[in-house]
Amino acid sequence: MESLDKHVNMLIDYMFGPRDPRVKGWLMLDSYLPTFLLTLLYLIAIWLGTKYMKEKPAFSLRIHLIIYNLGVMLLSLYMFIELVLSSWEGRYNLQCQNLHSANDADIRVAKVLWWYYFSKAIEFMDTFFFVLRKKNSQITFLHVYHHATMFNIWWCVLNWIPCGQSFFGPTLNSFIHVLMYSYYGLSTIPSMQPYLWWKKYLTQAQLIQFVLTIIHTLSAVVKPCGFPLGCLLFQSSYMVTLVILFINFYRKTYRKSEQQDDKAASDPNEMKNGYYNGYAKTIKGSTSNKID
């Protein structure tokens, strides 16, 4: 294993060049194997878990979900506040910020971004909860693709571009995650579900953050400041894939929701006082399509 680890890291260093020495020795960064193996275990767990749960009753996990969503929401809030404060301290240029001009503030940003990287492993639990609750329809290509790739991409970011222009996307995403995990935490409480009418707008906010991140990333291409061009182009391309997948998700989810609402409105016997055939249903507040 040690020999494999050495050869893998030599290959990665040959492909991407020297790493940023400021993050040397940080947890899980010196070797790619922990990140790769955790991602592999994540994918295997989805495959085996869905097979195992096929003949098993679904778990409720309400208390677990409340604690989990609250924890991730608080972590996201910390990252958002700390990224705003550290980038402000370093007087970061919104259009283009290089990797070495803010000194101590750069290290402060890098430390927060390490937590952002690590949070992507924590968020694997999103999928495991789906498996245990037998919500297989929510384990979509978009969901798995986004979770698996983000963890690996941010390992690379932390090793080569751990500050500078890299700060913007995580700042926006951390803010969105504060809203998102608050929403999903509240949605586990039945009495709160009728008041969760804003899921559609949360998805719109996610799309807006992707577009803003692309614009911010490409601004450093238009007016360069020494930030690696290849990294900027890769990030922009990746964000474009998310925009396409999220638009597809948005159209399928909310077009279907509108059709169901129209059907309910045209058939008064179908719905009475917010209940369908004896089961409570939240209009435009359903949690059936949770994604990151």
Backbone as CSV, one residue per row, in Angstrom:
resi,resn,N_x,N_y,N_z,CA_x,CA_y,CA_z,C_x,C_y,C_z
1,MET,0.828,-1.202,0.000,0.000,0.000,0.000,0.869,1.262,0.000
2,GLU,1.950,1.216,0.789,2.838,2.381,0.853,3.481,2.658,-0.501
3,SER,3.868,1.565,-1.200,4.472,1.721,-2.527,3.451,2.274,-3.522
4,LEU,2.211,1.771,-3.450,1.150,2.270,-4.328,0.895,3.743,-4.070
5,ASP,0.821,4.098,-2.785,0.594,5.488,-2.404,1.680,6.390,-2.983
6,LYS,2.926,5.938,-2.895,4.049,6.731,-3.393,3.948,6.932,-4.901
7,HIS,3.646,5.859,-5.624,3.595,5.954,-7.081,2.406,6.806,-7.548
8,VAL,1.268,6.686,-6.857,0.101,7.492,-7.220,0.405,8.969,-7.046
9,ASN,1.027,9.310,-5.923,1.318,10.713,-5.655,2.402,11.259,-6.584
10,MET,3.367,10.417,-6.970,4.379,10.840,-7.940,3.725,11.148,-9.289
11,LEU,2.758,10.319,-9.680,2.062,10.536,-10.952,1.252,11.827,-10.908
12,ILE,0.556,12.055,-9.800,-0.249,13.267,-9.667,0.634,14.507,-9.682
13,ASP,1.748,14.457,-8.971,2.667,15.596,-8.944,3.262,15.854,-10.323
14,TYR,3.514,14.782,-11.076,4.052,14.939,-12.433,3.013,15.617,-13.334
15,MET,1.733,15.262,-13.145,0.671,15.816,-13.979,0.374,17.277,-13.649
16,PHE,0.371,17.614,-12.358,-0.095,18.936,-11.937,1.002,19.879,-11.466
17,GLY,2.217,19.360,-11.295,3.317,20.233,-10.889,3.439,20.351,-9.377
18,PRO,4.327,21.222,-8.909,4.578,21.366,-7.467,3.331,21.811,-6.710
19,ARG,3.159,21.244,-5.517,2.026,21.611,-4.678,2.350,22.865,-3.876
20,ASP,1.308,23.467,-3.334,1.491,24.640,-2.491,2.079,24.192,-1.157
21,PRO,3.280,24.647,-0.804,3.938,24.166,0.432,3.226,24.593,1.707
22,ARG,2.358,25.574,1.629,1.701,26.071,2.838,0.725,25.069,3.444
23,VAL,0.286,24.073,2.668,-0.660,23.093,3.197,-0.012,21.728,3.412
24,LYS,1.296,21.663,3.283,1.994,20.387,3.474,1.789,19.902,4.908
25,GLY,1.439,18.627,5.036,1.233,18.029,6.345,-0.177,18.157,6.881
26,TRP,-1.040,18.886,6.186,-2.424,19.022,6.647,-3.154,17.686,6.468
27,LEU,-4.108,17.427,7.349,-4.814,16.157,7.388,-5.408,15.793,6.024
28,MET,-5.050,14.577,5.532,-5.600,13.965,4.320,-5.133,14.620,3.020
29,LEU,-4.217,15.581,3.081,-3.828,16.279,1.857,-2.555,15.727,1.206
30,ASP,-1.629,15.212,1.974,-0.350,14.791,1.392,-0.504,13.613,0.442
31,SER,-1.479,12.756,0.711,-1.713,11.588,-0.136,-3.125,11.626,-0.698
32,TYR,-3.245,11.214,-1.967,-4.569,11.186,-2.593,-5.365,9.948,-2.197
33,LEU,-4.698,8.890,-1.724,-5.385,7.630,-1.465,-6.555,7.738,-0.486
34,PRO,-6.438,8.456,0.646,-7.600,8.551,1.542,-8.841,9.117,0.855
35,THR,-8.648,10.158,0.057,-9.779,10.760,-0.657,-10.351,9.793,-1.679
36,PHE,-9.467,9.145,-2.426,-9.907,8.182,-3.438,-10.643,7.007,-2.802
37,LEU,-10.089,6.450,-1.720,-10.688,5.281,-1.079,-12.032,5.618,-0.435
38,LEU,-12.140,6.794,0.172,-13.423,7.205,0.746,-14.487,7.357,-0.336
39,THR,-14.077,7.894,-1.491,-15.019,8.029,-2.609,-15.440,6.660,-3.128
40,LEU,-14.476,5.751,-3.235,-14.780,4.395,-3.687,-15.716,3.696,-2.707
41,LEU,-15.459,3.834,-1.414,-16.332,3.243,-0.394,-17.735,3.849,-0.459
42,TYR,-17.799,5.149,-0.750,-19.089,5.832,-0.897,-19.905,5.186,-2.013
43,LEU,-19.290,4.971,-3.163,-19.998,4.386,-4.301,-20.389,2.932,-4.035
44,ILE,-19.477,2.174,-3.411,-19.777,0.773,-3.085,-20.915,0.695,-2.068
45,ALA,-20.892,1.593,-1.077,-21.927,1.589,-0.042,-23.308,1.871,-0.637
46,ILE,-23.359,2.745,-1.640,-24.640,3.017,-2.303,-25.145,1.746,-2.990
47,TRP,-24.255,1.098,-3.717,-24.618,-0.104,-4.480,-25.053,-1.240,-3.561
48,LEU,-24.217,-1.544,-2.548,-24.533,-2.638,-1.639,-25.705,-2.276,-0.718
49,GLY,-25.746,-1.005,-0.306,-26.803,-0.577,0.607,-28.186,-0.692,0.006
50,THR,-28.322,-0.281,-1.242,-29.637,-0.374,-1.896,-30.059,-1.832,-2.075
51,LYS,-29.089,-2.719,-2.341,-29.400,-4.146,-2.461,-29.832,-4.722,-1.109
52,TYR,-29.094,-4.334,-0.049,-29.396,-4.836,1.289,-30.767,-4.361,1.771
53,MET,-31.090,-3.105,1.490,-32.337,-2.524,1.980,-33.551,-2.935,1.147
54,LYS,-33.331,-3.602,0.028,-34.425,-3.940,-0.874,-35.520,-4.743,-0.169
55,GLU,-35.142,-5.679,0.676,-36.108,-6.518,1.384,-36.266,-6.122,2.843
56,LYS,-35.692,-4.999,3.228,-35.759,-4.543,4.613,-36.738,-3.373,4.741
57,PRO,-37.344,-3.190,5.906,-38.204,-2.018,6.107,-37.369,-0.745,6.192
58,ALA,-37.897,0.351,5.694,-37.176,1.625,5.717,-37.048,2.144,7.145
59,PHE,-35.930,2.779,7.436,-35.721,3.429,8.720,-36.335,4.830,8.690
60,SER,-36.811,5.300,9.837,-37.343,6.666,9.929,-36.212,7.679,10.069
61,LEU,-35.361,7.500,11.097,-34.165,8.329,11.317,-34.477,9.806,11.538
62,ARG,-35.662,10.130,12.041,-36.046,11.531,12.175,-35.089,12.301,13.091
63,ILE,-34.784,11.735,14.256,-33.895,12.408,15.196,-32.496,12.537,14.603
64,HIS,-32.021,11.476,13.946,-30.706,11.512,13.320,-30.627,12.613,12.255
65,LEU,-31.701,12.739,11.481,-31.723,13.749,10.423,-31.738,15.164,10.986
66,ILE,-32.470,15.364,12.069,-32.500,16.693,12.684,-31.110,17.074,13.173
67,ILE,-30.445,16.141,13.874,-29.102,16.414,14.401,-28.114,16.628,13.262
68,TYR,-28.172,15.764,12.250,-27.244,15.868,11.112,-27.412,17.182,10.367
69,ASN,-28.648,17.512,10.005,-28.888,18.750,9.248,-28.512,19.983,10.051
70,LEU,-28.777,19.964,11.353,-28.382,21.081,12.202,-26.864,21.216,12.248
71,GLY,-26.169,20.080,12.365,-24.712,20.112,12.419,-24.095,20.654,11.144
72,VAL,-24.565,20.180,9.983,-24.018,20.656,8.709,-24.382,22.115,8.473
73,MET,-25.578,22.517,8.912,-25.975,23.917,8.780,-25.039,24.823,9.588
74,LEU,-24.711,24.430,10.824,-23.826,25.232,11.667,-22.408,25.270,11.101
75,LEU,-21.932,24.143,10.572,-20.616,24.129,9.939,-20.600,25.049,8.721
76,SER,-21.649,25.026,7.928,-21.743,25.890,6.752,-21.781,27.363,7.156
77,LEU,-22.496,27.653,8.233,-22.558,29.032,8.727,-21.179,29.510,9.174
78,TYR,-20.449,28.643,9.890,-19.083,28.988,10.299,-18.209,29.270,9.084
79,MET,-18.269,28.406,8.067,-17.419,28.578,6.889,-17.771,29.859,6.141
80,PHE,-19.056,30.147,6.020,-19.469,31.370,5.333,-18.938,32.613,6.043
81,ILE,-19.145,32.685,7.360,-18.697,33.853,8.120,-17.181,33.986,8.071
82,GLU,-16.476,32.873,8.245,-15.016,32.912,8.279,-14.428,33.272,6.914
83,LEU,-15.032,32.795,5.838,-14.557,33.149,4.495,-14.775,34.632,4.208
84,VAL,-15.917,35.161,4.613,-16.168,36.590,4.430,-15.149,37.414,5.213
85,LEU,-14.923,37.056,6.478,-14.010,37.826,7.335,-12.561,37.714,6.872
86,SER,-12.135,36.506,6.492,-10.736,36.316,6.097,-10.428,36.963,4.753
87,SER,-11.356,36.891,3.806,-11.135,37.541,2.515,-11.185,39.059,2.656
88,TRP,-12.025,39.539,3.574,-12.060,40.976,3.860,-10.752,41.424,4.502
89,GLU,-10.241,40.616,5.442,-8.967,40.927,6.091,-7.834,41.009,5.071
90,GLY,-7.848,40.109,4.108,-6.801,40.092,3.091,-7.049,41.055,1.945
91,ARG,-8.136,41.840,2.030,-8.513,42.785,0.978,-8.524,42.095,-0.401
92,TYR,-9.189,40.980,-0.432,-9.254,40.207,-1.667,-9.922,41.012,-2.782
93,ASN,-9.334,40.913,-3.960,-9.883,41.541,-5.150,-10.970,40.632,-5.717
94,LEU,-12.179,41.152,-5.835,-13.296,40.331,-6.274,-13.140,39.850,-7.710
95,GLN,-12.472,40.638,-8.540,-12.328,40.247,-9.944,-11.269,39.170,-10.126
96,CYS,-10.120,39.347,-9.497,-9.062,38.340,-9.607,-8.122,38.475,-8.417
97,GLN,-7.947,37.382,-7.674,-7.081,37.385,-6.504,-6.045,36.289,-6.662
98,ASN,-4.759,36.670,-6.613,-3.720,35.646,-6.776,-3.507,34.859,-5.492
99,LEU,-2.520,33.969,-5.495,-2.359,33.007,-4.409,-1.453,33.480,-3.275
100,HIS,-0.740,34.587,-3.451,0.335,34.878,-2.495,0.393,36.317,-2.001
101,SER,-0.620,37.108,-2.204,-0.484,38.525,-1.873,-1.060,38.905,-0.512
102,ALA,-1.835,38.010,0.118,-2.529,38.396,1.346,-1.887,37.823,2.611
103,ASN,-0.790,37.083,2.478,-0.003,36.573,3.607,-0.850,35.787,4.611
104,ASP,-0.975,36.280,5.842,-1.690,35.541,6.886,-3.148,35.305,6.529
105,ALA,-3.753,36.238,5.824,-5.150,36.070,5.427,-5.301,34.896,4.456
106,ASP,-4.292,34.674,3.615,-4.325,33.530,2.710,-4.357,32.216,3.492
107,ILE,-3.570,32.132,4.549,-3.563,30.925,5.380,-4.906,30.749,6.066
108,ARG,-5.478,31.845,6.497,-6.791,31.789,7.141,-7.854,31.276,6.177
109,VAL,-7.794,31.758,4.933,-8.724,31.279,3.911,-8.491,29.789,3.645
110,ALA,-7.231,29.392,3.540,-6.906,27.987,3.260,-7.421,27.067,4.360
111,LYS,-7.331,27.501,5.610,-7.827,26.678,6.719,-9.335,26.473,6.630
112,VAL,-10.051,27.515,6.244,-11.505,27.365,6.078,-11.805,26.455,4.897
113,LEU,-11.038,26.617,3.826,-11.279,25.785,2.655,-10.943,24.325,2.922
114,TRP,-10.033,24.038,3.877,-9.820,22.639,4.265,-11.101,22.084,4.877
115,TRP,-11.757,22.848,5.725,-13.018,22.407,6.302,-14.075,22.231,5.218
116,TYR,-14.023,23.091,4.212,-14.965,22.969,3.093,-14.724,21.643,2.360
117,TYR,-13.454,21.323,2.115,-13.099,20.037,1.502,-13.592,18.877,2.362
118,PHE,-13.324,18.923,3.654,-13.691,17.835,4.556,-15.214,17.710,4.680
119,SER,-15.922,18.828,4.577,-17.388,18.794,4.675,-17.997,17.993,3.536
120,LYS,-17.280,17.893,2.411,-17.799,17.124,1.286,-17.813,15.632,1.596
121,ALA,-16.914,15.192,2.475,-16.961,13.806,2.941,-18.112,13.614,3.923
122,ILE,-18.306,14.593,4.801,-19.429,14.527,5.747,-20.753,14.435,4.992
123,GLU,-20.854,15.162,3.883,-22.111,15.206,3.127,-22.410,13.915,2.375
124,PHE,-21.481,12.963,2.381,-21.806,11.628,1.870,-22.986,11.037,2.647
125,MET,-23.157,11.505,3.890,-24.260,11.016,4.712,-25.620,11.333,4.094
126,ASP,-25.701,12.387,3.286,-26.959,12.682,2.576,-27.463,11.429,1.863
127,THR,-26.553,10.794,1.131,-26.906,9.628,0.330,-27.177,8.414,1.204
128,PHE,-26.376,8.229,2.254,-26.580,7.070,3.125,-27.949,7.127,3.808
129,PHE,-28.395,8.330,4.165,-29.727,8.467,4.738,-30.800,8.086,3.710
130,PHE,-30.588,8.457,2.448,-31.527,8.058,1.403,-31.601,6.532,1.308
131,VAL,-30.425,5.877,1.351,-30.370,4.416,1.245,-31.137,3.774,2.393
132,LEU,-30.873,4.224,3.615,-31.496,3.629,4.797,-32.996,3.903,4.856
133,ARG,-33.423,5.023,4.271,-34.847,5.367,4.260,-35.538,4.859,2.984
134,LYS,-34.784,4.142,2.143,-35.289,3.576,0.888,-35.865,4.653,-0.027
135,LYS,-35.183,5.787,-0.082,-35.561,6.872,-0.985,-34.700,6.782,-2.249
136,ASN,-34.742,5.638,-2.908,-33.845,5.393,-4.037,-34.065,6.337,-5.208
137,SER,-35.280,6.856,-5.344,-35.560,7.781,-6.446,-34.776,9.075,-6.300
138,GLN,-34.309,9.360,-5.084,-33.554,10.578,-4.850,-32.055,10.395,-5.088
139,ILE,-31.628,9.130,-5.240,-30.213,8.865,-5.503,-29.998,8.937,-7.015
140,THR,-30.067,10.140,-7.545,-29.985,10.376,-8.988,-28.532,10.486,-9.433
141,PHE,-28.343,10.494,-10.748,-26.994,10.706,-11.286,-26.436,12.035,-10.818
142,LEU,-27.261,13.089,-10.852,-26.825,14.406,-10.407,-26.353,14.358,-8.959
143,HIS,-27.129,13.715,-8.097,-26.801,13.651,-6.678,-25.446,12.970,-6.452
144,VAL,-25.269,11.783,-7.028,-24.041,11.014,-6.810,-22.850,11.693,-7.490
145,TYR,-23.044,12.173,-8.711,-21.984,12.865,-9.453,-21.465,14.067,-8.672
146,HIS,-22.388,14.867,-8.164,-21.998,16.084,-7.454,-21.240,15.755,-6.163
147,HIS,-21.764,14.807,-5.384,-21.125,14.467,-4.123,-19.736,13.848,-4.331
148,ALA,-19.641,12.918,-5.260,-18.366,12.220,-5.468,-17.301,13.130,-6.068
149,THR,-17.669,13.946,-7.037,-16.664,14.776,-7.709,-16.196,15.939,-6.849
150,MET,-17.092,16.551,-6.092,-16.704,17.704,-5.284,-15.621,17.351,-4.274
151,PHE,-15.739,16.206,-3.634,-14.751,15.775,-2.647,-13.372,15.643,-3.283
152,ASN,-13.302,15.072,-4.472,-12.029,14.879,-5.160,-11.469,16.177,-5.734
153,ILE,-12.343,16.988,-6.299,-11.895,18.269,-6.853,-11.299,19.144,-5.766
154,TRP,-11.933,19.150,-4.591,-11.423,20.027,-3.536,-10.166,19.496,-2.875
155,TRP,-9.877,18.213,-3.014,-8.549,17.723,-2.619,-7.490,18.384,-3.504
156,CYS,-7.766,18.442,-4.797,-6.837,19.092,-5.720,-6.724,20.586,-5.429
157,VAL,-7.846,21.236,-5.201,-7.837,22.671,-4.919,-6.962,22.968,-3.709
158,LEU,-7.133,22.206,-2.643,-6.377,22.465,-1.411,-4.883,22.250,-1.609
159,ASN,-4.502,21.345,-2.476,-3.080,21.070,-2.687,-2.407,22.070,-3.609
160,TRP,-3.142,22.635,-4.564,-2.497,23.501,-5.563,-2.986,24.956,-5.530
161,ILE,-4.239,25.178,-5.215,-4.761,26.555,-5.210,-5.635,26.770,-3.959
162,PRO,-5.039,26.720,-2.751,-5.824,26.695,-1.513,-6.347,28.045,-1.030
163,CYS,-6.161,29.074,-1.807,-6.645,30.401,-1.397,-6.820,31.253,-2.653
164,GLY,-6.735,32.563,-2.516,-6.890,33.425,-3.690,-8.262,33.297,-4.321
165,GLN,-8.303,33.196,-5.638,-9.551,33.160,-6.406,-10.468,32.001,-6.006
166,SER,-9.929,31.011,-5.317,-10.710,29.831,-4.918,-11.753,30.133,-3.854
167,PHE,-11.692,31.297,-3.227,-12.554,31.574,-2.073,-14.020,31.799,-2.440
168,PHE,-14.291,32.274,-3.661,-15.618,32.811,-3.975,-16.711,31.737,-4.008
169,GLY,-16.470,30.666,-4.761,-17.472,29.604,-4.873,-17.863,29.013,-3.526
170,PRO,-16.885,28.636,-2.673,-17.237,28.106,-1.351,-17.985,29.106,-0.465
171,THR,-17.695,30.396,-0.629,-18.428,31.389,0.154,-19.909,31.361,-0.203
172,LEU,-20.204,31.394,-1.511,-21.597,31.323,-1.951,-22.230,29.996,-1.554
173,ASN,-21.505,28.899,-1.787,-22.055,27.578,-1.523,-22.327,27.360,-0.041
174,SER,-21.464,27.895,0.819,-21.684,27.763,2.256,-22.955,28.494,2.678
175,PHE,-23.188,29.669,2.080,-24.420,30.409,2.386,-25.643,29.625,1.928
176,ILE,-25.583,29.062,0.720,-26.698,28.267,0.206,-26.939,27.058,1.094
177,HIS,-25.856,26.457,1.593,-26.001,25.280,2.448,-26.618,25.619,3.802
178,VAL,-26.393,26.814,4.282,-27.080,27.250,5.504,-28.589,27.199,5.280
179,LEU,-29.039,27.725,4.150,-30.466,27.711,3.819,-30.961,26.292,3.556
180,MET,-30.158,25.531,2.807,-30.588,24.212,2.371,-30.725,23.239,3.534
181,TYR,-29.705,23.180,4.386,-29.775,22.230,5.502,-30.745,22.700,6.582
182,SER,-30.989,24.000,6.656,-32.061,24.479,7.531,-33.403,23.964,7.017
183,TYR,-33.594,24.071,5.715,-34.832,23.597,5.091,-35.038,22.109,5.358
184,TYR,-34.007,21.299,5.098,-34.175,19.857,5.242,-34.256,19.430,6.698
185,GLY,-33.646,20.188,7.600,-33.826,19.916,9.019,-35.260,20.165,9.442
186,LEU,-35.814,21.293,9.013,-37.197,21.630,9.353,-38.187,20.658,8.707
187,SER,-37.841,20.160,7.513,-38.766,19.283,6.795,-38.951,17.941,7.486
188,THR,-38.058,17.582,8.407,-38.222,16.324,9.145,-39.240,16.462,10.274
189,ILE,-39.668,17.687,10.545,-40.662,17.940,11.588,-42.025,18.096,10.909
190,PRO,-42.937,17.136,11.070,-44.211,17.170,10.325,-44.987,18.468,10.476
191,SER,-44.983,19.059,11.657,-45.756,20.286,11.864,-45.203,21.475,11.098
192,MET,-43.929,21.374,10.662,-43.310,22.476,9.924,-43.519,22.365,8.418
193,GLN,-43.855,21.193,7.910,-43.897,20.964,6.470,-44.854,21.886,5.711
194,PRO,-46.033,22.228,6.256,-46.920,23.135,5.513,-46.346,24.526,5.297
195,TYR,-45.312,24.891,6.073,-44.746,26.236,5.969,-43.498,26.280,5.082
196,LEU,-43.116,25.132,4.551,-41.885,25.075,3.747,-42.235,25.209,2.266
197,TRP,-42.641,26.416,1.898,-43.103,26.678,0.541,-41.970,27.132,-0.380
198,TRP,-40.757,27.259,0.164,-39.703,27.942,-0.578,-38.656,27.013,-1.183
199,LYS,-38.950,25.718,-1.326,-37.970,24.798,-1.905,-37.629,25.171,-3.354
200,LYS,-38.654,25.564,-4.121,-38.427,25.950,-5.512,-37.435,27.100,-5.603
201,TYR,-37.562,28.067,-4.714,-36.680,29.228,-4.733,-35.272,28.869,-4.243
202,LEU,-35.181,27.844,-3.404,-33.870,27.356,-2.974,-33.114,26.753,-4.151
203,THR,-33.818,25.991,-4.981,-33.195,25.432,-6.186,-32.777,26.547,-7.145
204,GLN,-33.607,27.588,-7.272,-33.237,28.732,-8.104,-31.978,29.407,-7.564
205,ALA,-31.867,29.513,-6.238,-30.681,30.123,-5.626,-29.440,29.285,-5.908
206,GLN,-29.584,27.974,-5.924,-28.455,27.107,-6.261,-27.973,27.354,-7.686
207,LEU,-28.918,27.489,-8.600,-28.549,27.771,-9.990,-27.856,29.131,-10.113
208,ILE,-28.358,30.125,-9.397,-27.750,31.459,-9.436,-26.317,31.420,-8.922
209,GLN,-26.067,30.633,-7.856,-24.704,30.555,-7.325,-23.742,29.946,-8.336
210,PHE,-24.199,28.955,-9.107,-23.337,28.362,-10.119,-22.983,29.374,-11.206
211,VAL,-23.987,30.123,-11.647,-23.756,31.123,-12.693,-22.816,32.211,-12.188
212,LEU,-23.020,32.677,-10.966,-22.150,33.710,-10.392,-20.714,33.197,-10.232
213,THR,-20.573,31.943,-9.864,-19.233,31.364,-9.716,-18.525,31.288,-11.066
214,ILE,-19.264,30.923,-12.112,-18.671,30.886,-13.456,-18.209,32.288,-13.868
215,ILE,-19.071,33.286,-13.645,-18.723,34.667,-13.998,-17.485,35.125,-13.232
216,HIS,-17.456,34.828,-11.926,-16.310,35.225,-11.111,-15.040,34.528,-11.563
217,THR,-15.140,33.256,-11.883,-13.968,32.491,-12.325,-13.423,33.036,-13.640
218,LEU,-14.316,33.281,-14.587,-13.882,33.768,-15.896,-13.392,35.214,-15.849
219,SER,-13.783,35.956,-14.813,-13.280,37.330,-14.691,-11.768,37.352,-14.523
220,ALA,-11.221,36.287,-13.931,-9.764,36.192,-13.768,-9.075,35.768,-15.058
221,VAL,-9.869,35.275,-16.023,-9.311,34.984,-17.355,-9.253,36.274,-18.166
222,VAL,-10.307,37.113,-18.047,-10.376,38.382,-18.778,-9.306,39.349,-18.275
223,LYS,-9.152,39.384,-16.943,-8.153,40.269,-16.350,-7.281,39.444,-15.408
224,PRO,-6.260,38.753,-15.945,-5.471,37.815,-15.143,-4.634,38.490,-14.062
225,CYS,-4.422,37.723,-12.968,-3.610,38.227,-11.865,-2.580,37.191,-11.414
226,GLY,-2.314,36.221,-12.273,-1.338,35.199,-11.929,-1.942,33.917,-11.395
227,PHE,-3.255,33.864,-11.254,-3.914,32.638,-10.817,-3.872,31.640,-11.978
228,PRO,-3.572,30.338,-11.710,-3.396,29.357,-12.793,-4.575,29.292,-13.763
229,LEU,-4.284,29.511,-15.046,-5.339,29.558,-16.058,-6.052,28.221,-16.199
230,GLY,-5.298,27.112,-16.164,-5.905,25.792,-16.314,-6.944,25.505,-15.244
231,CYS,-6.664,25.940,-14.018,-7.612,25.742,-12.916,-8.891,26.538,-13.146
232,LEU,-8.749,27.752,-13.665,-9.914,28.584,-13.935,-10.807,27.955,-15.004
233,LEU,-10.181,27.448,-16.050,-10.952,26.850,-17.144,-11.616,25.545,-16.700
234,PHE,-10.903,24.755,-15.879,-11.493,23.504,-15.394,-12.697,23.797,-14.502
235,GLN,-12.550,24.741,-13.586,-13.659,25.052,-12.684,-14.871,25.561,-13.451
236,SER,-14.640,26.419,-14.442,-15.750,26.934,-15.241,-16.466,25.806,-15.969
237,SER,-15.687,24.875,-16.548,-16.282,23.750,-17.276,-17.085,22.861,-16.347
238,TYR,-16.551,22.604,-15.162,-17.272,21.766,-14.192,-18.570,22.426,-13.764
239,MET,-18.528,23.729,-13.514,-19.732,24.433,-13.093,-20.787,24.444,-14.194
240,VAL,-20.360,24.460,-15.443,-21.308,24.388,-16.555,-22.061,23.059,-16.522
241,THR,-21.356,21.958,-16.194,-22.038,20.658,-16.101,-23.099,20.684,-15.004
242,LEU,-22.808,21.364,-13.898,-23.783,21.462,-12.815,-24.991,22.304,-13.227
243,VAL,-24.741,23.387,-13.947,-25.847,24.221,-14.423,-26.778,23.392,-15.308
244,ILE,-26.200,22.630,-16.237,-27.008,21.814,-17.150,-27.818,20.777,-16.374
245,LEU,-27.171,20.078,-15.448,-27.854,19.032,-14.682,-28.918,19.607,-13.751
246,PHE,-28.624,20.759,-13.144,-29.604,21.360,-12.241,-30.801,21.918,-13.005
247,ILE,-30.576,22.473,-14.191,-31.700,22.953,-15.003,-32.601,21.783,-15.389
248,ASN,-31.977,20.667,-15.751,-32.748,19.472,-16.086,-33.558,18.987,-14.878
249,PHE,-32.915,18.976,-13.712,-33.606,18.610,-12.469,-34.770,19.562,-12.181
250,TYR,-34.506,20.845,-12.336,-35.512,21.871,-12.037,-36.745,21.697,-12.922
251,ARG,-36.504,21.489,-14.207,-37.621,21.350,-15.148,-38.454,20.122,-14.829
252,LYS,-37.792,18.991,-14.563,-38.526,17.758,-14.271,-39.288,17.855,-12.960
253,THR,-38.650,18.427,-11.942,-39.254,18.471,-10.609,-40.440,19.398,-10.551
254,TYR,-40.282,20.619,-11.005,-41.327,21.617,-10.788,-42.392,21.599,-11.872
255,ARG,-42.053,21.094,-13.046,-43.106,20.885,-14.042,-44.053,19.792,-13.562
256,LYS,-43.486,18.721,-12.982,-44.298,17.634,-12.445,-45.150,18.125,-11.279
257,SER,-44.548,18.966,-10.420,-45.275,19.504,-9.271,-46.452,20.366,-9.718
258,GLU,-46.226,21.185,-10.749,-47.298,22.043,-11.246,-48.423,21.212,-11.857
259,GLN,-48.071,20.130,-12.546,-49.082,19.261,-13.129,-49.919,18.589,-12.046
260,GLN,-49.263,18.181,-10.936,-49.992,17.568,-9.833,-50.929,18.569,-9.162
261,ASP,-50.460,19.820,-9.034,-51.300,20.855,-8.441,-52.525,21.133,-9.309
262,ASP,-52.320,21.169,-10.639,-53.423,21.399,-11.560,-54.457,20.266,-11.481
263,LYS,-53.943,19.045,-11.347,-54.831,17.897,-11.246,-55.652,17.963,-9.964
264,ALA,-54.999,18.341,-8.860,-55.700,18.448,-7.577,-56.758,19.538,-7.628
265,ALA,-56.438,20.648,-8.298,-57.376,21.761,-8.388,-58.604,21.397,-9.224
266,SER,-58.411,20.550,-10.238,-59.521,20.179,-11.122,-60.376,19.052,-10.547
267,ASP,-59.861,18.344,-9.524,-60.610,17.240,-8.915,-60.688,17.460,-7.412
268,PRO,-61.718,18.124,-6.933,-61.824,18.446,-5.510,-61.893,17.218,-4.616
269,ASN,-62.286,16.053,-5.165,-62.329,14.842,-4.360,-60.943,14.245,-4.140
270,GLU,-59.985,14.702,-4.941,-58.623,14.189,-4.841,-57.909,14.736,-3.625
271,MET,-58.226,15.968,-3.259,-57.531,16.612,-2.145,-58.520,17.353,-1.259
272,LYS,-58.422,17.140,0.021,-59.264,17.854,0.981,-58.404,18.338,2.135
273,ASN,-58.355,19.657,2.293,-57.633,20.263,3.410,-56.172,19.826,3.487
274,GLY,-55.531,19.683,2.306,-54.101,19.387,2.297,-53.775,17.918,2.476
275,TYR,-54.784,17.026,2.373,-54.532,15.600,2.573,-54.941,14.817,1.322
276,TYR,-54.111,13.859,0.954,-54.387,13.003,-0.180,-54.628,11.586,0.338
277,ASN,-55.825,11.068,0.168,-56.132,9.690,0.525,-55.654,9.329,1.926
278,GLY,-55.791,10.268,2.862,-55.441,9.988,4.249,-53.996,10.239,4.605
279,TYR,-53.186,10.684,3.651,-51.774,10.936,3.923,-51.484,12.414,3.741
280,ALA,-50.825,13.010,4.720,-50.510,14.436,4.640,-49.564,14.677,3.488
281,LYS,-49.815,15.758,2.746,-48.937,16.127,1.626,-48.728,17.619,1.641
282,THR,-47.456,18.036,1.622,-47.144,19.457,1.621,-47.054,19.968,0.198
283,ILE,-47.886,20.929,-0.153,-47.866,21.480,-1.501,-46.651,22.392,-1.665
284,LYS,-45.839,22.089,-2.715,-44.641,22.865,-3.023,-43.697,22.954,-1.821
285,GLY,-43.742,21.964,-0.953,-42.818,21.937,0.169,-42.293,20.519,0.373
286,SER,-42.468,19.700,-0.644,-42.060,18.318,-0.531,-40.568,18.188,-0.441
287,THR,-40.108,17.173,0.300,-38.673,16.925,0.412,-38.254,15.768,-0.464
288,SER,-39.070,15.442,-1.457,-38.822,14.228,-2.224,-37.701,14.363,-3.233
289,ASN,-37.118,15.517,-3.370,-36.075,15.687,-4.374,-34.859,16.395,-3.798
290,LYS,-34.416,15.939,-2.627,-33.278,16.598,-1.997,-32.014,16.361,-2.788
291,ILE,-31.323,17.449,-3.134,-30.019,17.360,-3.779,-29.131,18.398,-3.163
292,ASP,-27.841,18.340,-3.471,-26.912,19.312,-2.957,-26.645,20.353,-4.012
